[in-house]
Every structure is written in structure tokens, then in C-alpha cells.
Amino acid sequence: MGMALDEPKDEDLSVETPHLTFIMAPDVESLVSQSGGLVIDYVDDGMRKGYTVTLGNQVGSDDCGSCGEGGGCG
């Protein structure tokens, strides 16, 4: 799972929070819904620094994507 800045496409879905709007492709939205949601967090742990994107059913595991130092988005 990754996160990137992009322009919305006609088929994308929009999820609004009080401070941010997230745009997801329909296939990603389906995966997120089936996985118990999405958790976006910031980690600053030595070599691991940046934002992490984790499916809800993977919280607490080490199998998460990251954006930032030491990780790529997408």
C-alpha cells in the first residue's frame, strides 16, 4: 500500500476528513474496505523515518508501506 500526490480522475472515489481529502482508485477503496480501514502514521525510529500506510488488519505488523526516508511511495 502506498501514498502519492496526484490529481483525481473521473472514476476515483473521494473520502473527506475534517482536514484532508483522500482520493482513491475504486480497486484500492474495495481493498481498504475489506481490510478494516487504512491507518496513516508518522514514524521516526532511527533508519525508519517517514509516513507509513497500513491496512487496518495489518496494524502492528512490519508489513507496511512507507513514504519518506528509506521508503518509496507506490
mmCIF file of the N, C-alpha and C atoms, coordinates in Angstrom:
data_MODEL
# 
_entry.id   MODEL 
# 
loop_
_atom_site.group_PDB 
_atom_site.id 
_atom_site.type_symbol 
_atom_site.label_atom_id 
_atom_site.label_alt_id 
_atom_site.label_comp_id 
_atom_site.label_asym_id 
_atom_site.label_entity_id 
_atom_site.label_seq_id 
_atom_site.pdbx_PDB_ins_code 
_atom_site.Cartn_x 
_atom_site.Cartn_y 
_atom_site.Cartn_z 
_atom_site.occupancy 
_atom_site.B_iso_or_equiv 
_atom_site.pdbx_formal_charge 
_atom_site.auth_seq_id 
_atom_site.auth_comp_id 
_atom_site.auth_asym_id 
_atom_site.auth_atom_id 
_atom_site.pdbx_PDB_model_num 
ATOM 1   N N  . MET A 1 1  ? 0.858   -1.154 0.000   1.00 0.00 ? 1  MET A N  1 
ATOM 2   C CA . MET A 1 1  ? 0.000   0.000  0.000   1.00 0.00 ? 1  MET A CA 1 
ATOM 3   C C  . MET A 1 1  ? 0.905   1.217  0.000   1.00 0.00 ? 1  MET A C  1 
ATOM 4   N N  . GLY A 1 2  ? 0.597   2.179  -0.802  1.00 0.00 ? 2  GLY A N  1 
ATOM 5   C CA . GLY A 1 2  ? 1.407   3.390  -0.879  1.00 0.00 ? 2  GLY A CA 1 
ATOM 6   C C  . GLY A 1 2  ? 0.540   4.634  -0.920  1.00 0.00 ? 2  GLY A C  1 
ATOM 7   N N  . MET A 1 3  ? 1.208   5.755  -0.865  1.00 0.00 ? 3  MET A N  1 
ATOM 8   C CA . MET A 1 3  ? 0.519   7.027  -0.873  1.00 0.00 ? 3  MET A CA 1 
ATOM 9   C C  . MET A 1 3  ? 1.303   7.960  -1.788  1.00 0.00 ? 3  MET A C  1 
ATOM 10  N N  . ALA A 1 4  ? 0.594   8.739  -2.599  1.00 0.00 ? 4  ALA A N  1 
ATOM 11  C CA . ALA A 1 4  ? 1.251   9.679  -3.505  1.00 0.00 ? 4  ALA A CA 1 
ATOM 12  C C  . ALA A 1 4  ? 0.337   10.874 -3.743  1.00 0.00 ? 4  ALA A C  1 
ATOM 13  N N  . LEU A 1 5  ? 0.920   11.971 -4.165  1.00 0.00 ? 5  LEU A N  1 
ATOM 14  C CA . LEU A 1 5  ? 0.138   13.135 -4.560  1.00 0.00 ? 5  LEU A CA 1 
ATOM 15  C C  . LEU A 1 5  ? -0.244  12.968 -6.017  1.00 0.00 ? 5  LEU A C  1 
ATOM 16  N N  . ASP A 1 6  ? -1.506  13.208 -6.343  1.00 0.00 ? 6  ASP A N  1 
ATOM 17  C CA . ASP A 1 6  ? -1.982  13.013 -7.709  1.00 0.00 ? 6  ASP A CA 1 
ATOM 18  C C  . ASP A 1 6  ? -3.254  13.830 -7.903  1.00 0.00 ? 6  ASP A C  1 
ATOM 19  N N  . GLU A 1 7  ? -3.604  14.045 -9.134  1.00 0.00 ? 7  GLU A N  1 
ATOM 20  C CA . GLU A 1 7  ? -4.863  14.706 -9.467  1.00 0.00 ? 7  GLU A CA 1 
ATOM 21  C C  . GLU A 1 7  ? -5.958  13.653 -9.558  1.00 0.00 ? 7  GLU A C  1 
ATOM 22  N N  . PRO A 1 8  ? -7.172  13.949 -9.083  1.00 0.00 ? 8  PRO A N  1 
ATOM 23  C CA . PRO A 1 8  ? -8.256  12.965 -9.167  1.00 0.00 ? 8  PRO A CA 1 
ATOM 24  C C  . PRO A 1 8  ? -8.672  12.697 -10.613 1.00 0.00 ? 8  PRO A C  1 
ATOM 25  N N  . LYS A 1 9  ? -9.071  11.460 -10.851 1.00 0.00 ? 9  LYS A N  1 
ATOM 26  C CA . LYS A 1 9  ? -9.605  11.046 -12.147 1.00 0.00 ? 9  LYS A CA 1 
ATOM 27  C C  . LYS A 1 9  ? -11.117 10.862 -11.990 1.00 0.00 ? 9  LYS A C  1 
ATOM 28  N N  . ASP A 1 10 ? -11.828 10.830 -13.081 1.00 0.00 ? 10 ASP A N  1 
ATOM 29  C CA . ASP A 1 10 ? -13.293 10.738 -13.037 1.00 0.00 ? 10 ASP A CA 1 
ATOM 30  C C  . ASP A 1 10 ? -13.790 9.534  -12.238 1.00 0.00 ? 10 ASP A C  1 
ATOM 31  N N  . GLU A 1 11 ? -13.100 8.398  -12.338 1.00 0.00 ? 11 GLU A N  1 
ATOM 32  C CA . GLU A 1 11 ? -13.563 7.178  -11.685 1.00 0.00 ? 11 GLU A CA 1 
ATOM 33  C C  . GLU A 1 11 ? -13.109 7.073  -10.221 1.00 0.00 ? 11 GLU A C  1 
ATOM 34  N N  . ASP A 1 12 ? -12.228 7.966  -9.742  1.00 0.00 ? 12 ASP A N  1 
ATOM 35  C CA . ASP A 1 12 ? -11.727 7.911  -8.372  1.00 0.00 ? 12 ASP A CA 1 
ATOM 36  C C  . ASP A 1 12 ? -12.809 8.244  -7.358  1.00 0.00 ? 12 ASP A C  1 
ATOM 37  N N  . LEU A 1 13 ? -12.629 7.723  -6.155  1.00 0.00 ? 13 LEU A N  1 
ATOM 38  C CA . LEU A 1 13 ? -13.537 7.985  -5.045  1.00 0.00 ? 13 LEU A CA 1 
ATOM 39  C C  . LEU A 1 13 ? -12.883 8.968  -4.091  1.00 0.00 ? 13 LEU A C  1 
ATOM 40  N N  . SER A 1 14 ? -13.683 9.805  -3.454  1.00 0.00 ? 14 SER A N  1 
ATOM 41  C CA . SER A 1 14 ? -13.187 10.829 -2.545  1.00 0.00 ? 14 SER A CA 1 
ATOM 42  C C  . SER A 1 14 ? -13.641 10.507 -1.128  1.00 0.00 ? 14 SER A C  1 
ATOM 43  N N  . VAL A 1 15 ? -12.705 10.563 -0.174  1.00 0.00 ? 15 VAL A N  1 
ATOM 44  C CA . VAL A 1 15 ? -13.010 10.371 1.237   1.00 0.00 ? 15 VAL A CA 1 
ATOM 45  C C  . VAL A 1 15 ? -12.539 11.635 1.958   1.00 0.00 ? 15 VAL A C  1 
ATOM 46  N N  . GLU A 1 16 ? -13.472 12.329 2.598   1.00 0.00 ? 16 GLU A N  1 
ATOM 47  C CA . GLU A 1 16 ? -13.141 13.591 3.258   1.00 0.00 ? 16 GLU A CA 1 
ATOM 48  C C  . GLU A 1 16 ? -13.049 13.417 4.762   1.00 0.00 ? 16 GLU A C  1 
ATOM 49  N N  . THR A 1 17 ? -12.035 14.030 5.347   1.00 0.00 ? 17 THR A N  1 
ATOM 50  C CA . THR A 1 17 ? -11.873 14.110 6.797   1.00 0.00 ? 17 THR A CA 1 
ATOM 51  C C  . THR A 1 17 ? -11.939 15.593 7.151   1.00 0.00 ? 17 THR A C  1 
ATOM 52  N N  . PRO A 1 18 ? -11.935 15.943 8.427   1.00 0.00 ? 18 PRO A N  1 
ATOM 53  C CA . PRO A 1 18 ? -12.005 17.366 8.766   1.00 0.00 ? 18 PRO A CA 1 
ATOM 54  C C  . PRO A 1 18 ? -10.863 18.209 8.173   1.00 0.00 ? 18 PRO A C  1 
ATOM 55  N N  . HIS A 1 19 ? -9.691  17.613 7.948   1.00 0.00 ? 19 HIS A N  1 
ATOM 56  C CA . HIS A 1 19 ? -8.539  18.393 7.496   1.00 0.00 ? 19 HIS A CA 1 
ATOM 57  C C  . HIS A 1 19 ? -8.015  18.017 6.120   1.00 0.00 ? 19 HIS A C  1 
ATOM 58  N N  . LEU A 1 20 ? -8.316  16.831 5.640   1.00 0.00 ? 20 LEU A N  1 
ATOM 59  C CA . LEU A 1 20 ? -7.775  16.341 4.373   1.00 0.00 ? 20 LEU A CA 1 
ATOM 60  C C  . LEU A 1 20 ? -8.840  15.640 3.550   1.00 0.00 ? 20 LEU A C  1 
ATOM 61  N N  . THR A 1 21 ? -8.636  15.622 2.249   1.00 0.00 ? 21 THR A N  1 
ATOM 62  C CA . THR A 1 21 ? -9.460  14.823 1.359   1.00 0.00 ? 21 THR A CA 1 
ATOM 63  C C  . THR A 1 21 ? -8.558  13.787 0.700   1.00 0.00 ? 21 THR A C  1 
ATOM 64  N N  . PHE A 1 22 ? -8.938  12.527 0.791   1.00 0.00 ? 22 PHE A N  1 
ATOM 65  C CA . PHE A 1 22 ? -8.177  11.439 0.186   1.00 0.00 ? 22 PHE A CA 1 
ATOM 66  C C  . PHE A 1 22 ? -8.891  10.986 -1.075  1.00 0.00 ? 22 PHE A C  1 
ATOM 67  N N  . ILE A 1 23 ? -8.128  10.761 -2.122  1.00 0.00 ? 23 ILE A N  1 
ATOM 68  C CA . ILE A 1 23 ? -8.648  10.273 -3.395  1.00 0.00 ? 23 ILE A CA 1 
ATOM 69  C C  . ILE A 1 23 ? -8.123  8.854  -3.583  1.00 0.00 ? 23 ILE A C  1 
ATOM 70  N N  . MET A 1 24 ? -9.033  7.917  -3.872  1.00 0.00 ? 24 MET A N  1 
ATOM 71  C CA . MET A 1 24 ? -8.640  6.518  -4.049  1.00 0.00 ? 24 MET A CA 1 
ATOM 72  C C  . MET A 1 24 ? -9.220  5.962  -5.336  1.00 0.00 ? 24 MET A C  1 
ATOM 73  N N  . ALA A 1 25 ? -8.436  5.143  -5.987  1.00 0.00 ? 25 ALA A N  1 
ATOM 74  C CA . ALA A 1 25 ? -8.932  4.394  -7.135  1.00 0.00 ? 25 ALA A CA 1 
ATOM 75  C C  . ALA A 1 25 ? -9.973  3.393  -6.622  1.00 0.00 ? 25 ALA A C  1 
ATOM 76  N N  . PRO A 1 26 ? -10.975 3.050  -7.435  1.00 0.00 ? 26 PRO A N  1 
ATOM 77  C CA . PRO A 1 26 ? -12.028 2.136  -6.968  1.00 0.00 ? 26 PRO A CA 1 
ATOM 78  C C  . PRO A 1 26 ? -11.499 0.796  -6.448  1.00 0.00 ? 26 PRO A C  1 
ATOM 79  N N  . ASP A 1 27 ? -10.475 0.227  -7.065  1.00 0.00 ? 27 ASP A N  1 
ATOM 80  C CA . ASP A 1 27 ? -9.939  -1.054 -6.597  1.00 0.00 ? 27 ASP A CA 1 
ATOM 81  C C  . ASP A 1 27 ? -9.247  -0.909 -5.245  1.00 0.00 ? 27 ASP A C  1 
ATOM 82  N N  . VAL A 1 28 ? -8.634  0.226  -4.987  1.00 0.00 ? 28 VAL A N  1 
ATOM 83  C CA . VAL A 1 28 ? -7.997  0.471  -3.691  1.00 0.00 ? 28 VAL A CA 1 
ATOM 84  C C  . VAL A 1 28 ? -9.059  0.640  -2.610  1.00 0.00 ? 28 VAL A C  1 
ATOM 85  N N  . GLU A 1 29 ? -10.116 1.362  -2.910  1.00 0.00 ? 29 GLU A N  1 
ATOM 86  C CA . GLU A 1 29 ? -11.192 1.561  -1.942  1.00 0.00 ? 29 GLU A CA 1 
ATOM 87  C C  . GLU A 1 29 ? -11.792 0.226  -1.526  1.00 0.00 ? 29 GLU A C  1 
ATOM 88  N N  . SER A 1 30 ? -11.968 -0.676 -2.471  1.00 0.00 ? 30 SER A N  1 
ATOM 89  C CA . SER A 1 30 ? -12.511 -2.003 -2.178  1.00 0.00 ? 30 SER A CA 1 
ATOM 90  C C  . SER A 1 30 ? -11.574 -2.767 -1.239  1.00 0.00 ? 30 SER A C  1 
ATOM 91  N N  . LEU A 1 31 ? -10.276 -2.736 -1.499  1.00 0.00 ? 31 LEU A N  1 
ATOM 92  C CA . LEU A 1 31 ? -9.291  -3.408 -0.652  1.00 0.00 ? 31 LEU A CA 1 
ATOM 93  C C  . LEU A 1 31 ? -9.280  -2.810 0.751   1.00 0.00 ? 31 LEU A C  1 
ATOM 94  N N  . VAL A 1 32 ? -9.319  -1.494 0.844   1.00 0.00 ? 32 VAL A N  1 
ATOM 95  C CA . VAL A 1 32 ? -9.315  -0.813 2.142   1.00 0.00 ? 32 VAL A CA 1 
ATOM 96  C C  . VAL A 1 32 ? -10.570 -1.180 2.939   1.00 0.00 ? 32 VAL A C  1 
ATOM 97  N N  . SER A 1 33 ? -11.725 -1.194 2.290   1.00 0.00 ? 33 SER A N  1 
ATOM 98  C CA . SER A 1 33 ? -12.978 -1.544 2.967   1.00 0.00 ? 33 SER A CA 1 
ATOM 99  C C  . SER A 1 33 ? -12.942 -2.971 3.494   1.00 0.00 ? 33 SER A C  1 
ATOM 100 N N  . GLN A 1 34 ? -12.414 -3.896 2.714   1.00 0.00 ? 34 GLN A N  1 
ATOM 101 C CA . GLN A 1 34 ? -12.352 -5.300 3.112   1.00 0.00 ? 34 GLN A CA 1 
ATOM 102 C C  . GLN A 1 34 ? -11.304 -5.547 4.192   1.00 0.00 ? 34 GLN A C  1 
ATOM 103 N N  . SER A 1 35 ? -10.372 -4.626 4.363   1.00 0.00 ? 35 SER A N  1 
ATOM 104 C CA . SER A 1 35 ? -9.258  -4.818 5.292   1.00 0.00 ? 35 SER A CA 1 
ATOM 105 C C  . SER A 1 35 ? -9.412  -4.054 6.595   1.00 0.00 ? 35 SER A C  1 
ATOM 106 N N  . GLY A 1 36 ? -10.567 -3.492 6.837   1.00 0.00 ? 36 GLY A N  1 
ATOM 107 C CA . GLY A 1 36 ? -10.805 -2.812 8.100   1.00 0.00 ? 36 GLY A CA 1 
ATOM 108 C C  . GLY A 1 36 ? -10.304 -1.388 8.169   1.00 0.00 ? 36 GLY A C  1 
ATOM 109 N N  . GLY A 1 37 ? -10.141 -0.748 7.021   1.00 0.00 ? 37 GLY A N  1 
ATOM 110 C CA . GLY A 1 37 ? -9.737  0.655  7.011   1.00 0.00 ? 37 GLY A CA 1 
ATOM 111 C C  . GLY A 1 37 ? -8.271  0.840  6.688   1.00 0.00 ? 37 GLY A C  1 
ATOM 112 N N  . LEU A 1 38 ? -7.832  2.067  6.831   1.00 0.00 ? 38 LEU A N  1 
ATOM 113 C CA . LEU A 1 38 ? -6.476  2.453  6.483   1.00 0.00 ? 38 LEU A CA 1 
ATOM 114 C C  . LEU A 1 38 ? -5.916  3.311  7.603   1.00 0.00 ? 38 LEU A C  1 
ATOM 115 N N  . VAL A 1 39 ? -4.678  3.047  7.990   1.00 0.00 ? 39 VAL A N  1 
ATOM 116 C CA . VAL A 1 39 ? -4.018  3.823  9.042   1.00 0.00 ? 39 VAL A CA 1 
ATOM 117 C C  . VAL A 1 39 ? -2.812  4.516  8.431   1.00 0.00 ? 39 VAL A C  1 
ATOM 118 N N  . ILE A 1 40 ? -2.767  5.859  8.546   1.00 0.00 ? 40 ILE A N  1 
ATOM 119 C CA . ILE A 1 40 ? -1.620  6.640  8.090   1.00 0.00 ? 40 ILE A CA 1 
ATOM 120 C C  . ILE A 1 40 ? -0.962  7.210  9.334   1.00 0.00 ? 40 ILE A C  1 
ATOM 121 N N  . ASP A 1 41 ? 0.338   6.956  9.495   1.00 0.00 ? 41 ASP A N  1 
ATOM 122 C CA . ASP A 1 41 ? 1.045   7.373  10.700  1.00 0.00 ? 41 ASP A CA 1 
ATOM 123 C C  . ASP A 1 41 ? 2.422   7.899  10.311  1.00 0.00 ? 41 ASP A C  1 
ATOM 124 N N  . TYR A 1 42 ? 3.086   8.565  11.235  1.00 0.00 ? 42 TYR A N  1 
ATOM 125 C CA . TYR A 1 42 ? 4.451   9.041  11.019  1.00 0.00 ? 42 TYR A CA 1 
ATOM 126 C C  . TYR A 1 42 ? 5.372   8.300  11.975  1.00 0.00 ? 42 TYR A C  1 
ATOM 127 N N  . VAL A 1 43 ? 6.499   7.796  11.459  1.00 0.00 ? 43 VAL A N  1 
ATOM 128 C CA . VAL A 1 43 ? 7.462   7.041  12.248  1.00 0.00 ? 43 VAL A CA 1 
ATOM 129 C C  . VAL A 1 43 ? 8.802   7.757  12.190  1.00 0.00 ? 43 VAL A C  1 
ATOM 130 N N  . ASP A 1 44 ? 9.454   7.890  13.330  1.00 0.00 ? 44 ASP A N  1 
ATOM 131 C CA . ASP A 1 44 ? 10.812  8.441  13.402  1.00 0.00 ? 44 ASP A CA 1 
ATOM 132 C C  . ASP A 1 44 ? 11.598  7.526  14.329  1.00 0.00 ? 44 ASP A C  1 
ATOM 133 N N  . ASP A 1 45 ? 12.145  6.455  13.743  1.00 0.00 ? 45 ASP A N  1 
ATOM 134 C CA . ASP A 1 45 ? 12.786  5.404  14.514  1.00 0.00 ? 45 ASP A CA 1 
ATOM 135 C C  . ASP A 1 45 ? 14.138  5.062  13.886  1.00 0.00 ? 45 ASP A C  1 
ATOM 136 N N  . GLY A 1 46 ? 15.138  5.897  14.096  1.00 0.00 ? 46 GLY A N  1 
ATOM 137 C CA . GLY A 1 46 ? 16.464  5.641  13.543  1.00 0.00 ? 46 GLY A CA 1 
ATOM 138 C C  . GLY A 1 46 ? 16.464  5.672  12.024  1.00 0.00 ? 46 GLY A C  1 
ATOM 139 N N  . MET A 1 47 ? 16.696  4.508  11.403  1.00 0.00 ? 47 MET A N  1 
ATOM 140 C CA . MET A 1 47 ? 16.757  4.405  9.950   1.00 0.00 ? 47 MET A CA 1 
ATOM 141 C C  . MET A 1 47 ? 15.380  4.473  9.297   1.00 0.00 ? 47 MET A C  1 
ATOM 142 N N  . ARG A 1 48 ? 14.359  4.261  10.058  1.00 0.00 ? 48 ARG A N  1 
ATOM 143 C CA . ARG A 1 48 ? 12.984  4.256  9.535   1.00 0.00 ? 48 ARG A CA 1 
ATOM 144 C C  . ARG A 1 48 ? 12.311  5.572  9.899   1.00 0.00 ? 48 ARG A C  1 
ATOM 145 N N  . LYS A 1 49 ? 12.187  6.461  8.915   1.00 0.00 ? 49 LYS A N  1 
ATOM 146 C CA . LYS A 1 49 ? 11.624  7.780  9.168   1.00 0.00 ? 49 LYS A CA 1 
ATOM 147 C C  . LYS A 1 49 ? 10.712  8.148  8.011   1.00 0.00 ? 49 LYS A C  1 
ATOM 148 N N  . GLY A 1 50 ? 9.486   8.493  8.314   1.00 0.00 ? 50 GLY A N  1 
ATOM 149 C CA . GLY A 1 50 ? 8.547   8.912  7.284   1.00 0.00 ? 50 GLY A CA 1 
ATOM 150 C C  . GLY A 1 50 ? 7.142   8.430  7.603   1.00 0.00 ? 50 GLY A C  1 
ATOM 151 N N  . TYR A 1 51 ? 6.260   8.635  6.652   1.00 0.00 ? 51 TYR A N  1 
ATOM 152 C CA . TYR A 1 51 ? 4.864   8.230  6.806   1.00 0.00 ? 51 TYR A CA 1 
ATOM 153 C C  . TYR A 1 51 ? 4.701   6.760  6.460   1.00 0.00 ? 51 TYR A C  1 
ATOM 154 N N  . THR A 1 52 ? 3.862   6.077  7.210   1.00 0.00 ? 52 THR A N  1 
ATOM 155 C CA . THR A 1 52 ? 3.533   4.688  6.922   1.00 0.00 ? 52 THR A CA 1 
ATOM 156 C C  . THR A 1 52 ? 2.058   4.600  6.572   1.00 0.00 ? 52 THR A C  1 
ATOM 157 N N  . VAL A 1 53 ? 1.751   3.713  5.658   1.00 0.00 ? 53 VAL A N  1 
ATOM 158 C CA . VAL A 1 53 ? 0.370   3.446  5.257   1.00 0.00 ? 53 VAL A CA 1 
ATOM 159 C C  . VAL A 1 53 ? 0.134   1.966  5.502   1.00 0.00 ? 53 VAL A C  1 
ATOM 160 N N  . THR A 1 54 ? -0.821  1.652  6.372   1.00 0.00 ? 54 THR A N  1 
ATOM 161 C CA . THR A 1 54 ? -1.068  0.277  6.776   1.00 0.00 ? 54 THR A CA 1 
ATOM 162 C C  . THR A 1 54 ? -2.546  -0.042 6.660   1.00 0.00 ? 54 THR A C  1 
ATOM 163 N N  . LEU A 1 55 ? -2.865  -1.210 6.129   1.00 0.00 ? 55 LEU A N  1 
ATOM 164 C CA . LEU A 1 55 ? -4.250  -1.666 6.134   1.00 0.00 ? 55 LEU A CA 1 
ATOM 165 C C  . LEU A 1 55 ? -4.652  -1.979 7.566   1.00 0.00 ? 55 LEU A C  1 
ATOM 166 N N  . GLY A 1 56 ? -5.916  -1.745 7.900   1.00 0.00 ? 56 GLY A N  1 
ATOM 167 C CA . GLY A 1 56 ? -6.406  -1.916 9.262   1.00 0.00 ? 56 GLY A CA 1 
ATOM 168 C C  . GLY A 1 56 ? -6.112  -3.275 9.863   1.00 0.00 ? 56 GLY A C  1 
ATOM 169 N N  . ASN A 1 57 ? -6.188  -4.340 9.059   1.00 0.00 ? 57 ASN A N  1 
ATOM 170 C CA . ASN A 1 57 ? -5.944  -5.672 9.602   1.00 0.00 ? 57 ASN A CA 1 
ATOM 171 C C  . ASN A 1 57 ? -4.457  -5.993 9.706   1.00 0.00 ? 57 ASN A C  1 
ATOM 172 N N  . GLN A 1 58 ? -3.574  -5.054 9.339   1.00 0.00 ? 58 GLN A N  1 
ATOM 173 C CA . GLN A 1 58 ? -2.134  -5.266 9.440   1.00 0.00 ? 58 GLN A CA 1 
ATOM 174 C C  . GLN A 1 58 ? -1.496  -4.400 10.518  1.00 0.00 ? 58 GLN A C  1 
ATOM 175 N N  . VAL A 1 59 ? -2.288  -3.633 11.258  1.00 0.00 ? 59 VAL A N  1 
ATOM 176 C CA . VAL A 1 59 ? -1.727  -2.761 12.288  1.00 0.00 ? 59 VAL A CA 1 
ATOM 177 C C  . VAL A 1 59 ? -0.959  -3.609 13.285  1.00 0.00 ? 59 VAL A C  1 
ATOM 178 N N  . GLY A 1 60 ? 0.264   -3.197 13.564  1.00 0.00 ? 60 GLY A N  1 
ATOM 179 C CA . GLY A 1 60 ? 1.115   -3.942 14.483  1.00 0.00 ? 60 GLY A CA 1 
ATOM 180 C C  . GLY A 1 60 ? 2.062   -4.887 13.783  1.00 0.00 ? 60 GLY A C  1 
ATOM 181 N N  . SER A 1 61 ? 1.882   -5.126 12.473  1.00 0.00 ? 61 SER A N  1 
ATOM 182 C CA . SER A 1 61 ? 2.815   -5.976 11.744  1.00 0.00 ? 61 SER A CA 1 
ATOM 183 C C  . SER A 1 61 ? 3.898   -5.118 11.140  1.00 0.00 ? 61 SER A C  1 
ATOM 184 N N  . ASP A 1 62 ? 4.945   -5.731 10.617  1.00 0.00 ? 62 ASP A N  1 
ATOM 185 C CA . ASP A 1 62 ? 6.023   -4.997 9.976   1.00 0.00 ? 62 ASP A CA 1 
ATOM 186 C C  . ASP A 1 62 ? 5.826   -4.893 8.485   1.00 0.00 ? 62 ASP A C  1 
ATOM 187 N N  . ASP A 1 63 ? 4.705   -5.366 7.948   1.00 0.00 ? 63 ASP A N  1 
ATOM 188 C CA . ASP A 1 63 ? 4.446   -5.354 6.502   1.00 0.00 ? 63 ASP A CA 1 
ATOM 189 C C  . ASP A 1 63 ? 3.633   -4.141 6.119   1.00 0.00 ? 63 ASP A C  1 
ATOM 190 N N  . CYS A 1 64 ? 4.235   -2.951 6.200   1.00 0.00 ? 64 CYS A N  1 
ATOM 191 C CA . CYS A 1 64 ? 3.503   -1.768 5.803   1.00 0.00 ? 64 CYS A CA 1 
ATOM 192 C C  . CYS A 1 64 ? 4.329   -0.978 4.804   1.00 0.00 ? 64 CYS A C  1 
ATOM 193 N N  . GLY A 1 65 ? 3.669   -0.238 3.967   1.00 0.00 ? 65 GLY A N  1 
ATOM 194 C CA . GLY A 1 65 ? 4.366   0.611  3.025   1.00 0.00 ? 65 GLY A CA 1 
ATOM 195 C C  . GLY A 1 65 ? 4.781   1.891  3.703   1.00 0.00 ? 65 GLY A C  1 
ATOM 196 N N  . SER A 1 66 ? 5.768   2.572  3.142   1.00 0.00 ? 66 SER A N  1 
ATOM 197 C CA . SER A 1 66 ? 6.176   3.829  3.756   1.00 0.00 ? 66 SER A CA 1 
ATOM 198 C C  . SER A 1 66 ? 6.529   4.842  2.701   1.00 0.00 ? 66 SER A C  1 
ATOM 199 N N  . CYS A 1 67 ? 6.393   6.085  3.060   1.00 0.00 ? 67 CYS A N  1 
ATOM 200 C CA . CYS A 1 67 ? 6.786   7.195  2.223   1.00 0.00 ? 67 CYS A CA 1 
ATOM 201 C C  . CYS A 1 67 ? 7.727   8.066  3.033   1.00 0.00 ? 67 CYS A C  1 
ATOM 202 N N  . GLY A 1 68 ? 8.894   8.302  2.548   1.00 0.00 ? 68 GLY A N  1 
ATOM 203 C CA . GLY A 1 68 ? 9.843   9.142  3.266   1.00 0.00 ? 68 GLY A CA 1 
ATOM 204 C C  . GLY A 1 68 ? 11.226  8.535  3.190   1.00 0.00 ? 68 GLY A C  1 
ATOM 205 N N  . GLU A 1 69 ? 12.104  8.936  4.088   1.00 0.00 ? 69 GLU A N  1 
ATOM 206 C CA . GLU A 1 69 ? 13.462  8.413  4.093   1.00 0.00 ? 69 GLU A CA 1 
ATOM 207 C C  . GLU A 1 69 ? 13.428  6.899  4.242   1.00 0.00 ? 69 GLU A C  1 
ATOM 208 N N  . GLY A 1 70 ? 14.157  6.222  3.398   1.00 0.00 ? 70 GLY A N  1 
ATOM 209 C CA . GLY A 1 70 ? 14.232  4.774  3.482   1.00 0.00 ? 70 GLY A CA 1 
ATOM 210 C C  . GLY A 1 70 ? 13.054  4.047  2.878   1.00 0.00 ? 70 GLY A C  1 
ATOM 211 N N  . GLY A 1 71 ? 12.081  4.751  2.323   1.00 0.00 ? 71 GLY A N  1 
ATOM 212 C CA . GLY A 1 71 ? 10.919  4.099  1.723   1.00 0.00 ? 71 GLY A CA 1 
ATOM 213 C C  . GLY A 1 71 ? 10.458  4.841  0.505   1.00 0.00 ? 71 GLY A C  1 
ATOM 214 N N  . GLY A 1 72 ? 9.783   4.153  -0.353  1.00 0.00 ? 72 GLY A N  1 
ATOM 215 C CA . GLY A 1 72 ? 9.249   4.781  -1.545  1.00 0.00 ? 72 GLY A CA 1 
ATOM 216 C C  . GLY A 1 72 ? 7.743   4.782  -1.515  1.00 0.00 ? 72 GLY A C  1 
ATOM 217 N N  . CYS A 1 73 ? 7.150   5.664  -2.247  1.00 0.00 ? 73 CYS A N  1 
ATOM 218 C CA . CYS A 1 73 ? 5.694   5.731  -2.328  1.00 0.00 ? 73 CYS A CA 1 
ATOM 219 C C  . CYS A 1 73 ? 5.223   4.975  -3.546  1.00 0.00 ? 73 CYS A C  1 
ATOM 220 N N  . GLY A 1 74 ? 4.214   4.119  -3.368  1.00 0.00 ? 74 GLY A N  1 
ATOM 221 C CA . GLY A 1 74 ? 3.592   3.465  -4.520  1.00 0.00 ? 74 GLY A CA 1 
ATOM 222 C C  . GLY A 1 74 ? 3.980   2.108  -4.747  1.00 0.00 ? 74 GLY A C  1 
# 
